[in-house]
Amino acid sequence: MSVAQIARGRVPHAAKRAASRDWLVIGALAVLAVLTVGAVLGPWIAPYDPNQLYTGPINGPSSLAHLFGTDDLGRDIFSRVLVGAQTSLFAPVFVVILSTALGVSVAIVGAWFGGWVSGGIARIVDVIFAIPGLVIAVLAVTIFGKGLAAPIVALSIAYIPVVARLTQTAASREIGRPFMAALRVQGVSGPAICFRHLVPALVPLVAAQMAVGFGYAMLDLAAISFLGLGQQPPAPDWGSMIASGQPGILAGAPEQSVYPSILVVVTVLAVGIVGARVTVWAEEKEQ
C-alpha cells in the first residue's frame, strides 16, 4: 500500500475529529435534533389542540399561556408550529430520498454503460433541468389537485438532474480506477461491483447533495403551501401559517408569520452547515 493510499484512508477520520471540535456543526446538529424531536412528539407535547379556536385573544402577543402568541382565529401558534413541523420537516425528506434514489440510479447506469446510453440520459436530464422545480410542482398541483402528494412527486422528479449530474461525474471517475478493471477481469458481476464498491465510494458526495437538496425542497414546499397549493387548512403547516399571518403583520401582530419563518430559515441554515461539513469530508476523501 502506498503512502497516498494510507493517507486517503486516514483523511476522513481526521476530518471527523476536526468536526467534533467544530462548535458550529455541533450547534447545527443540536438544532436539528431538537427540531426532529419536536416534530415527532409534537402532537403529544403541544399544550393546546392546534385547531382549537379562541384558546386566547385574537392575534394575541407572546405570553406564559401562549409562548408564540395566538393567530387570527385565537389558536395557539406554538401548538400549531409543533404539529406543523411534521409535514414541514418530513415532506422534504421524502423529496430528497426519492430524488436521490432515482438520480443515483440514473447516474450509475449512464456511467457504467457510457456511449449512447450516457448521451441519451444526459439529454433527458437537460430537458428536466431546464424547467424550475417549483413550476413543475405547481403544474402537478393543477393536474392532480391541492395537497402535498403531487408536489412531493413533482419536486422529486425535478431534482433528479442535479443529483444525476454530480453523481455521474464521480461514478465515471470511480469506474475508471484500476481496481474496477481488476474486478471485471476477476469475473465479478456488474451489479456486485456497483453495490459493493461503486455505491459506497459515492456515499459522501451523495450525503452532501442530500443535505443541500433538503434545503431547496423545504423552501419549495413552503412556497407551495404559502401559495395555498400544498397542505390545506385547517391542518397546520409552516408555509401556510406564514401566508395566513400576512394581515397580522400590518396590524402589528406578526407572530403568526414570524415564528414559522424563523424556523424555516434556522432549519435550512442548520442543514446547510452540516451539508457543508459533509462536502469537506467528501473532497478530502478524494485527495
N, C-alpha and C positions, 0 to 999 in steps of 0.2 A: 504494500500500500504506500502510495506516495505521500509526501508532506502535504501537498494540496488537498488530497483526499481526506487526510486526517483532519486538516483544518476545516474542510467542509462539514465534517461530522460534528465538529465542536462549536461552530459558529451559532447554530440555533440555540444551544444550551446557554451560551454566553449572552445571547440576546434575551433569553428568558430571564436570566439572572439580573440583567440590566433593567428589564421591565418590572421585576419585583421591587426595584428601588425607585421606579418612576411613579411619583405620587399622583401625577395627572391621570395615568392609566388606572391606578388603584382607585382614585376617586370616581372615574368614569364607570368602572366595574361595579363599584358600590352603588352608584346611582341606578345603573341598570338592574342590579339585584333588588333594590327597593321597589323600583317600578314593576318588575316582574312579580314580586310577592304581592304588591298591591293589586295588580291585575288579576292574579289567580284567586286571591282571597277577597277581592272587592265586594262581591255580593253578600258576603258573610260579615264583613267588618264595617260596612257602610252604616253610619249612625241613623240614617233615615232611608225609607223607600225612595229610590231615585225618581220615581214618577209620582210621588205623593204631593199633591197641590197644597199650597199655603201652609207649609210647615213653619214659615216665618213670614216677615213682611215682603212685599213686592220689591225686587231689586235691593234687598237689604244688604248692609255692609258686613264685612267680616266681624265675627264675634265668637265668644266661647261656645255658644249654642250652634253656630254655623261658621265653621272655620274659614270657608271661602265665600261666605255670604249666601244670598238666595237669588234666584233668577227672576225673570219677568212673570213667572207664574207662582212664585213663592216656594219653589222646590230647592232643596239643599244642594248647592253646587258641589260641595266636597263629595257627597254621596254619588252624584252623577259622574263626577270625574273618576272616582274609583271604579264604578261599574262600567263606565265607558272605556276604561283602559283596556278591557279585554279585546274589543274589536279594534281599537286604535293601535294596539301593540301587536296583536296576534295576526290580524289580517295581512300586514306587511310581511310577516314571517312566511305565510303561505305563498305569497307572491315570490319571495326570494327562493324558497325551496323549489317551487315549480320551475321558475325561470332558470335556476342554476342546474337542476337535473336535466332539463331539455337542452340548455346551452352547452353544457359539458359533453353530453352525448353527441350532439351535432358536431362539436369541435373535434372530438376524438375520432369520429367516423371520417371527417374531412382530412384530418392529419394522417390517419392510418392509410387510407386508400389513395389520397392525393389525386393528381390528374384532373379528369373531368368531374369527378365526384366533388373534389375540393372546390373547383371552379363553380359548379352548379350551386353548391351550398353558399358560396360567397355571394353569388348574385341574389339569391333569395334573402340572405341576411341583409344585404344592402338595401333591398326594397323595404323590408320591415323597419330597418334603422332609419329610413328617410321619413317615417311617419312618427310624430311625437307620441309617447305612450299615453299622455292624457287625452289626446284626440281619439286614439283607439278605444280608450276606456269609455269616453262619452258616447262614441258610436255604438259600443256594445250595450250600454245602458238604454240607448234609444231603441235598439232592436229587441233586447230581451227584458227590458223593464228595470225599474229602480231597485236598488239593493246592492249588497257588496259582492255577490257571487259573480256577476258579469264583469265588474271592474277588476276583480282579482284575477280572473282568467285572462282578460284583455291585457292587463299590465304584465302578467307572466309571459305572454307571447311577445309583448313589446320589448321586454328586457332581454330576450334571448340573444339578439345580435351583440349586445355589449359583452355578455358572458362568453359567447362563442368566439368573438374576435380575439379577445385576450387569451382565452384558453387554447385556441387552435395554434397560436404562435408558440406558446410554451410547450404544447403537446408535440408539435413538429420538431422542436429543438430536442426534446427528450427522446423521441423516436429515432433521431439521427445519431444518438450517442452509441459508441462502440458496443456497450454491453447489451443494447437492444438487438443489434445484429447477431451477437453471440447467442442470445436466447433463441433467435429464429433458427440459427444453424443447429442448435441442440434439439430442435424439433418441438419447442414449446409453442402451444397453440396461441393464436392471436388474442382470443378472449382472456386467456390466462395471463399473457403479458400485460394486457391493458388493465385488468383488475388488480394484479399483484404488484406491478411495477409502475405503470404509467399513472394510474389514478392517484396512488399515494404521493407521487412526486408533484402532482398538481394541487394537492390539498392546501398548502399555504397560500398560493395565488387565489384559489377558489374561495378560501375563507375570507381573504381581504376583499375580494369582489362582492361577496355576500354582505359584508358589513356596509360597504358603500351602497349597494343595491337596496338595503333595508331603509336607509335614509331617504333615498329617492322614492321608494314605494310608500313610505309613511307620508311624505309630503304630498304625493299624488293622490293617495286615498283620502287624506284630509281635505284636499282641494275638491275632490269629487263630492264628499259629504257637505262641504261648505256650499257647493252649488245646489245642494238638495237632491243629488242623484244617487247618493250612497245609502248609508244607514238612515232609515226613516223614523221620524218622530212617532211616539214619544221615547223610543229607545235612545239612551244617551250615547253620544259619540263626540270625540273632541272636535272634529271638523264641523259638525252640525251645531255644536254648542257655541263655537266661535261665531258662526253665522247668525244664530239666534240672538246673540248678545250685542249685535251691532247697534240697535236702537238705544240700548242702555249706555253705550259709550257716550253718545251725545247727551244723554240725560244725567251724566255724572255718576253712573253706576257701571263701570267697565268690568267688574269681577267675572261675569259670565263668559266674557271673551278672553280676558287677560290670562286667567289661570290655565285654561286649556292650551292657549297659545304658548305660554311659558313651558308647559310640559312637552309640547311637540318640539320646541326648539332645544330644550335640555336633552330630550331623548335622542334626537338626531345628532347633536354635538357629542354626546357620550358614545354613541355607536361609531361616529366618525373617528373619535380619538382611539378607540380600541382597534378600529379597522386600519388606522394609520400605523399603529404598532405592529399589527399582523403583516402589513405590507413591508415594513422594515425587515421583519423576520424572513419573509419570502425573498427579498432582494439579497439579504446577507447569505441566505442558503445557496443562492445561485453563484455566489462569488467563490 
